[in-house]
């Protein structure tokens, strides 16, 4: 089987209501969908995303710039292709947009290998489990009132979720407020009860000192983790927070490749690592990061890419939760299945989710 072409499509899905975090204001989610054609008629699919549609041409150009490295090659050689793409982007560096491009192609190659062998990615990697605890990550934003937070949390329970994540960073008189955030966490905990898993995400919005004060104040609420308390590049600061509080620190969604995660592990920057497929550099590199973390008994939790990451959740030993973000769902023919708060790991070839042609056309960016 040989790769014969790369087709890319820019997409944008608007939100009904804009989303606000401690540092973001988001009105839509944007994608570049990749379809990799082969001489055997099989098509592999990959995806990258961003918050600003103005960046889509950059993403698309990065993917297409790598086409000469993969055209005419067998996708079964994904390890070699990854290494050659990594070497090829050296001039621009091994962080940022270059990893996004590698991810899209690497993802599509793994999808092709699974389809060619009629095996899911989970089975290709070696299945560990057939279900994974899901946490709802698509709401409980800082823009909601306390009543709205409680209503939404109860709605997630009614949908069958047994875990959920809320955002921190509520401002008082223009400044982050520990008291305002704690009031909101207490309200959500009251609404869902003591037995439901609750995470809190600061979205990099705090200083180190504020994060430590916040972390200590959060401890009575039995959080699974306190996520990205400080800027992602401040590995030393994150390590200081982790050392000062009992609640586990989760971070890593904005880290790049195994070398970035090696630095996080060496500095003690997080108790839970959160690799993101497009920033880590795709499935090939995600697996390396997971195994490296496992050698230190550090759990990981994939960031976004819920559909594709279900296969990784089924295969990798140290994944404890699947993040459910509904943003990507409208793009696919297949839907996720949940039983007793767990997502089932689908046993379908490749990545197990395929682009819906009608959705691709509906959300296509018209230029």
Secondary structure, 3 states (H helix, E strand, C coil): CCEEEEEEEEEEEEEEEEEECCCCEEEEEEEEEEEEEECCCCEEEEEEEECCHHHHHHHHHHHHHCHHHHCCCCHHHHHHHHHHHHHHCCCCCCCCHHHHHHHHHHHHHHHHHHHHHCCEHHHHHCCCCCEEEEEECCCCCCCCCHHHHHHHHHHHHHCCCCEEEEECCCEECCEECHHHHHHHHHHHHHHHCCCCEEEEECCCCCCHHHHHHHHHHHHHHCCCCEECCCCCCCHHHHHHHHHHCCCCEEECCCCCHHHHHHHHHHHCCCCEECCEHHHHCCHHHHHHHHHHHHHCCCEECCECCHHHHHHHHHHCCCECEEEECCCCHHHECCCCCEECCEEECCCCCECCCCECHHHHHHCECCC
